[in-house]
């Protein structure tokens, strides 16, 4: 019994459980097979996952770190990528331009955070306004279309499995292994857990923060470029990706206080949100009703993902004697 109580549930579990529950409800409501629904979910999810992975790295670097510029950088990356690809005739140069503008925008945030000492949420908000202004300028009289080769790849789903989803899944595995097995990954998580102690151990705060914000900016712009190639560029293309990117990261098990990053959970959170949107649209709920239901479901998943006392505290009364329990008094090894 003690062994059962000491077993910890992986933090990404509940996001996938929620996604499966919504998928089952969708099947019940629609009365159709699930292949089409899953294909659609895995077609849309990779763009949110890319943005979420960048947001995950930022949030895991400690409390207060967040990137609220991702939505506008996403839109700007899409517009610039299509524009450059149209002029040069190369979608590769278009994606390169998106990566470049992602680096440029995130560099503004880094300078404001590290050297002007502006809080991250304010610094990235300022970057968001700059990116929005550039996007609006580019959008005036904008005419351009995605390269058919890139658009064809993003739409390609052999055996019902989107090829792009496989690419992003492999990238997610690389990020996960990097966090677990590399010095950089250890430094980011150590910095997020205890900044002062990490600095005493030789971890450079400037290098860690520069890395996570640059990565977030690049992934947001690249995801925007790919999404614009899949659908169409628009100044409002990334509007839904700010709150969604934060929600999928937290739902997936990453701690907002920093020190624990869960790349697999970003996938679970993204699928949960996309399937939930589809279900609510299917049943014809109003926009206000959808937000209310989403709020309750997200709170439920967050409760479970944050360590709901199912097994660990079954033998201890809440609020009394917990500090004397040798199984719960120590720090959580998962962060």
C-alpha positions as CSV (number, residue, x, y, z in Angstrom):
1,X,0.0,0.0,0.0
2,X,2.9,2.4,0.8
3,X,4.4,1.7,-2.6
4,X,1.1,2.6,-4.2
5,X,0.9,5.8,-2.3
6,X,4.4,6.9,-3.2
7,X,3.9,6.4,-6.9
8,X,3.6,9.7,-8.7
9,X,1.4,10.3,-11.7
10,X,3.4,12.1,-14.6
11,X,2.4,15.7,-14.7
12,X,1.4,15.5,-18.4
13,X,-1.2,12.7,-17.7
14,X,-4.2,14.8,-17.0
15,X,-3.9,16.9,-20.2
16,X,-4.2,13.7,-22.3
17,X,-6.9,12.3,-20.1
18,X,-8.9,15.5,-20.7
19,X,-8.2,15.4,-24.5
20,X,-9.4,11.8,-24.7
21,X,-12.6,12.6,-22.7
22,X,-13.4,15.4,-25.1
23,X,-12.7,13.2,-28.0
24,X,-15.1,10.5,-26.7
25,X,-17.8,13.2,-26.2
26,X,-17.3,14.4,-29.7
27,X,-17.8,10.9,-31.1
28,X,-21.0,10.6,-29.1
29,X,-22.4,13.9,-30.2
30,X,-21.4,13.6,-33.9
31,X,-22.2,9.9,-34.3
32,X,-19.3,9.6,-36.7
33,X,-16.0,7.8,-36.7
34,X,-13.0,9.4,-35.1
35,X,-10.4,9.3,-37.9
36,X,-11.5,12.6,-39.4
37,X,-11.7,14.4,-36.1
38,X,-8.3,13.2,-35.0
39,X,-6.7,14.1,-38.3
40,X,-8.1,17.6,-38.0
41,X,-6.9,17.9,-34.5
42,X,-3.4,16.8,-35.4
43,X,-3.4,19.1,-38.3
44,X,-4.1,22.2,-36.3
45,X,-2.3,21.3,-33.0
46,X,1.4,21.5,-34.2
47,X,1.2,25.3,-34.7
48,X,0.0,25.7,-31.1
49,X,2.6,23.2,-29.9
50,X,5.4,25.2,-31.4
51,X,4.3,28.4,-29.8
52,X,3.6,26.5,-26.5
53,X,7.1,25.0,-26.4
54,X,8.7,28.5,-26.6
55,X,6.3,29.7,-23.9
56,X,7.1,26.7,-21.8
57,X,10.8,27.5,-21.8
58,X,10.2,31.1,-20.8
59,X,7.8,30.1,-18.0
60,X,10.0,27.3,-16.7
61,X,12.9,29.9,-16.2
62,X,11.2,31.2,-13.1
63,X,8.3,33.2,-11.7
64,X,7.4,36.4,-13.5
65,X,8.8,35.2,-16.8
66,X,6.2,35.2,-19.6
67,X,6.1,36.1,-23.2
68,X,3.0,38.1,-24.2
69,X,4.4,39.1,-27.6
70,X,3.9,35.6,-29.1
71,X,0.5,36.4,-30.7
72,X,1.7,39.5,-32.6
73,X,5.1,37.9,-33.5
74,X,3.1,35.0,-34.8
75,X,1.1,37.2,-37.1
76,X,4.1,39.2,-38.2
77,X,6.1,36.0,-39.0
78,X,3.2,34.9,-41.2
79,X,2.9,38.2,-43.2
80,X,6.7,38.6,-43.6
81,X,7.2,35.0,-44.7
82,X,4.6,35.1,-47.4
83,X,5.8,38.6,-48.6
84,X,9.5,37.5,-48.8
85,X,8.6,34.2,-50.4
86,X,6.5,36.0,-53.0
87,X,9.3,38.5,-53.9
88,X,12.2,35.9,-53.9
89,X,10.2,32.9,-55.2
90,X,11.6,30.8,-52.4
91,X,9.6,29.6,-49.4
92,X,12.9,28.7,-47.7
93,X,13.9,32.4,-47.7
94,X,10.4,33.2,-46.5
95,X,10.8,31.0,-43.5
96,X,14.3,32.4,-42.9
97,X,12.8,35.9,-42.9
98,X,10.3,34.8,-40.2
99,X,13.1,33.4,-38.1
100,X,15.0,36.6,-38.5
101,X,12.0,38.8,-37.4
102,X,11.4,36.4,-34.5
103,X,15.0,37.0,-33.3
104,X,14.7,40.7,-33.8
105,X,11.5,41.1,-31.8
106,X,12.7,38.9,-29.0
107,X,15.9,40.8,-28.9
108,X,13.9,43.9,-28.1
109,X,12.3,42.1,-25.2
110,X,15.7,40.8,-23.9
111,X,17.3,44.3,-24.0
112,X,14.3,45.7,-22.1
113,X,14.4,43.0,-19.5
114,X,18.1,42.6,-18.9
115,X,19.4,46.1,-19.4
116,X,16.5,48.5,-18.9
117,X,15.2,46.3,-16.0
118,X,11.6,46.3,-17.2
119,X,9.4,43.5,-15.9
120,X,9.1,40.7,-18.6
121,X,5.3,41.1,-19.0
122,X,5.7,44.9,-19.7
123,X,8.8,44.4,-21.9
124,X,7.1,41.7,-24.1
125,X,3.9,43.8,-24.2
126,X,6.0,46.6,-25.7
127,X,7.5,44.2,-28.2
128,X,4.0,43.0,-29.0
129,X,2.9,46.6,-29.9
130,X,6.0,47.1,-32.1
131,X,5.2,43.8,-33.9
132,X,1.6,44.8,-34.3
133,X,2.6,48.1,-35.9
134,X,4.9,46.5,-38.4
135,X,2.2,43.9,-39.2
136,X,-0.4,46.6,-39.9
137,X,2.1,48.4,-42.2
138,X,2.8,45.2,-44.1
139,X,-0.8,44.4,-44.4
140,X,-1.7,47.6,-46.3
141,X,-2.2,46.5,-49.9
142,X,-0.8,43.1,-49.1
143,X,-1.0,40.5,-51.9
144,X,0.7,37.2,-51.7
145,X,0.0,33.5,-51.5
146,X,1.8,30.6,-50.0
147,X,4.2,28.4,-52.0
148,X,2.3,25.4,-53.3
149,X,5.0,23.0,-52.3
150,X,5.1,24.1,-48.7
151,X,1.3,24.3,-48.5
152,X,1.0,20.8,-50.0
153,X,3.4,19.4,-47.3
154,X,1.5,21.1,-44.5
155,X,-1.8,19.6,-45.8
156,X,-0.3,16.1,-46.5
157,X,-1.7,13.4,-44.2
158,X,-0.6,9.9,-45.3
159,X,-2.8,7.3,-43.7
160,X,-4.7,10.1,-41.9
161,X,-1.5,11.2,-40.0
162,X,-0.4,14.7,-40.9
163,X,3.3,14.7,-41.8
164,X,3.9,18.1,-40.2
165,X,2.6,16.7,-36.9
166,X,5.2,14.0,-37.0
167,X,7.9,16.7,-37.6
168,X,6.8,18.7,-34.6
169,X,6.5,15.6,-32.5
170,X,10.1,14.8,-33.3
171,X,11.1,18.3,-32.4
172,X,9.2,18.0,-29.1
173,X,11.3,14.9,-28.3
174,X,14.5,16.8,-29.1
175,X,13.4,19.6,-26.7
176,X,12.5,17.1,-24.0
177,X,15.9,15.3,-24.3
178,X,17.7,18.6,-24.4
179,X,16.1,19.6,-21.1
180,X,16.8,16.3,-19.5
181,X,20.3,15.4,-20.7
182,X,22.1,18.7,-21.6
183,X,23.9,21.3,-19.5
184,X,21.7,24.0,-21.0
185,X,18.5,22.2,-20.0
186,X,19.8,21.6,-16.4
187,X,20.8,25.3,-16.1
188,X,17.3,26.5,-17.3
189,X,15.5,24.3,-14.8
190,X,17.9,25.0,-12.0
191,X,17.6,28.7,-12.7
192,X,13.8,28.4,-12.6
193,X,13.8,26.5,-9.3
194,X,16.2,28.8,-7.4
195,X,17.6,31.8,-9.3
196,X,20.0,33.0,-6.6
197,X,21.4,29.5,-5.9
198,X,21.8,28.8,-9.6
199,X,23.8,32.1,-10.0
200,X,26.0,31.1,-7.1
201,X,26.6,27.8,-8.9
202,X,27.8,29.7,-12.0
203,X,24.6,29.8,-14.1
204,X,24.5,33.1,-16.0
205,X,21.1,34.8,-15.7
206,X,21.6,36.8,-18.8
207,X,22.4,33.8,-20.9
208,X,19.5,31.7,-19.7
209,X,16.9,34.5,-20.1
210,X,18.3,35.5,-23.5
211,X,18.1,31.9,-24.7
212,X,14.5,31.2,-23.6
213,X,13.2,34.5,-25.0
214,X,15.0,34.2,-28.3
215,X,13.7,30.6,-28.6
216,X,10.2,31.7,-27.9
217,X,10.3,34.5,-30.4
218,X,11.7,32.3,-33.1
219,X,9.2,29.5,-32.6
220,X,6.3,31.9,-32.5
221,X,7.4,33.6,-35.8
222,X,8.1,30.3,-37.5
223,X,4.8,28.8,-36.4
224,X,3.1,31.9,-37.8
225,X,4.9,31.5,-41.1
226,X,3.8,27.9,-41.4
227,X,0.2,28.6,-40.3
228,X,0.0,31.5,-42.9
229,X,1.2,29.0,-45.5
230,X,-1.3,26.5,-44.5
231,X,-4.3,28.9,-44.5
232,X,-3.6,32.6,-45.3
233,X,-1.6,35.5,-43.7
234,X,-3.6,38.0,-41.6
235,X,-2.8,40.6,-39.0
236,X,-5.1,38.8,-36.6
237,X,-3.8,35.3,-37.4
238,X,-2.1,34.9,-34.0
239,X,-4.7,36.5,-31.7
240,X,-5.8,33.2,-30.2
241,X,-2.3,32.0,-29.6
242,X,-1.4,34.2,-26.6
243,X,-3.8,32.9,-24.0
244,X,-3.9,29.4,-25.6
245,X,-0.2,29.1,-25.5
246,X,-0.1,29.9,-21.8
247,X,-3.0,27.6,-21.0
248,X,-1.7,24.6,-22.8
249,X,1.7,24.9,-21.0
250,X,0.1,25.1,-17.6
251,X,-2.4,22.4,-18.3
252,X,0.4,20.2,-19.6
253,X,2.1,20.2,-16.2
254,X,4.7,23.0,-16.5
255,X,5.0,25.0,-13.3
256,X,4.2,28.7,-13.5
257,X,6.6,29.2,-10.7
258,X,9.4,27.7,-12.8
259,X,11.8,24.8,-12.5
260,X,9.7,22.2,-14.3
261,X,9.1,21.9,-18.0
262,X,6.9,19.2,-19.5
263,X,7.1,19.2,-23.3
264,X,4.8,16.2,-23.7
265,X,2.2,18.0,-21.7
266,X,2.1,20.8,-24.3
267,X,0.8,18.3,-26.9
268,X,-1.9,17.1,-24.5
269,X,-2.9,20.6,-23.7
270,X,-3.0,21.6,-27.4
271,X,-5.1,18.6,-28.4
272,X,-7.5,19.2,-25.4
273,X,-8.1,22.8,-26.5
274,X,-8.5,22.1,-30.2
275,X,-10.9,19.1,-29.6
276,X,-12.8,21.2,-27.1
277,X,-13.3,24.0,-29.6
278,X,-14.6,21.5,-32.1
279,X,-17.0,19.9,-29.6
280,X,-18.4,23.3,-28.5
281,X,-18.9,24.4,-32.1
282,X,-20.5,21.1,-32.9
283,X,-23.2,21.5,-30.2
284,X,-23.7,25.1,-31.2
285,X,-22.9,26.8,-27.9
286,X,-22.8,30.5,-27.8
287,X,-19.4,32.2,-27.4
288,X,-20.1,33.2,-23.8
289,X,-21.2,29.7,-23.0
290,X,-18.1,28.2,-24.6
291,X,-15.9,30.4,-22.4
292,X,-17.7,29.4,-19.3
293,X,-17.4,25.7,-20.0
294,X,-13.8,26.1,-21.0
295,X,-13.0,27.9,-17.8
296,X,-14.5,25.1,-15.6
297,X,-12.8,22.4,-17.6
298,X,-9.4,24.1,-17.5
299,X,-9.7,24.6,-13.8
300,X,-10.5,20.9,-13.3
301,X,-7.5,19.8,-15.4
302,X,-5.3,22.3,-13.6
303,X,-6.4,20.9,-10.2
304,X,-5.4,17.4,-11.3
305,X,-2.2,18.5,-13.0
306,X,-1.1,20.5,-9.9
307,X,-1.1,17.3,-7.8
308,X,-4.5,16.4,-6.7
309,X,-4.3,14.5,-3.4
310,X,-5.6,11.2,-4.7
311,X,-3.1,8.8,-3.4
312,X,-0.5,10.7,-1.4
313,X,-2.8,12.1,1.2
314,X,-5.4,9.4,1.5
315,X,-4.1,8.5,5.0
316,X,-3.6,12.1,6.3
317,X,-6.2,14.7,7.3
318,X,-5.9,17.9,5.3
319,X,-4.1,20.6,7.2
320,X,-3.1,18.4,10.2
321,X,-0.1,16.2,10.5
322,X,1.0,16.6,6.9
323,X,4.3,18.1,7.9
324,X,5.1,14.9,9.9
325,X,4.4,12.6,7.0
326,X,7.8,11.5,5.8
327,X,6.4,10.8,2.4
328,X,5.0,14.3,1.8
329,X,7.3,16.5,3.8
330,X,10.2,16.4,1.4
331,X,10.5,18.3,-1.9
332,X,8.8,16.9,-5.0
333,X,11.5,15.2,-7.1
334,X,9.7,16.3,-10.3
335,X,10.1,19.9,-9.4
